[in-house]
Amino acid sequence: MIDFNFFKQKSPQQRFLFILGLVMLLLYFALGTSLILWKEIPFDITPTYRVLFGVLLIAYAILRFYRLIKQKDN
């Protein structure tokens, strides 16, 4: 379960890095989704590798989200 009090006690620098982490998470997820769904992509890549790379980016976004939520204040 997510402890929301933990997020309220962060310093401004930690909050900025948390928001930056969320933005990067959304970018990786959007890029992976667009690679999977965009049929006529403007560069030459086979559909199998395109979908595989999209799934890999989405898995990486999920891993980053897990690490972002699980990080503890040192």
C-alpha positions, -999 to 999 in steps of 0.1 A, spaced: 0 0 0 12 35 -8 19 57 23 9 92 12 24 108 43 58 97 30 54 118 -2 43 149 18 75 149 39 99 151 9 121 181 3 115 203 -28 144 185 -46 130 151 -38 95 162 -49 110 175 -82 128 143 -88 96 123 -81 76 144 -106 104 140 -131 103 103 -126 66 103 -132 70 123 -164 97 99 -177 74 70 -168 46 84 -189 70 91 -218 83 55 -218 47 42 -216 35 65 -244 64 56 -266 59 19 -261 22 22 -268 27 43 -299 52 18 -313 27 -10 -308 -3 8 -322 13 29 -350 10 8 -381 28 30 -407 58 41 -386 82 65 -406 113 43 -403 119 8 -415 114 -18 -388 97 -52 -390 63 -54 -372 76 -82 -349 105 -61 -336 84 -30 -334 59 -48 -311 87 -64 -291 104 -31 -285 71 -15 -275 64 -42 -250 100 -38 -237 95 -1 -232 62 -6 -214 78 -33 -191 106 -8 -184 81 19 -175 64 -5 -151 98 -13 -135 106 24 -131 72 30 -115 78 1 -91 112 15 -81 98 50 -78 71 39 -54 94 17 -34 122 41 -28 127 51 8 141 83 23 178 78 31 
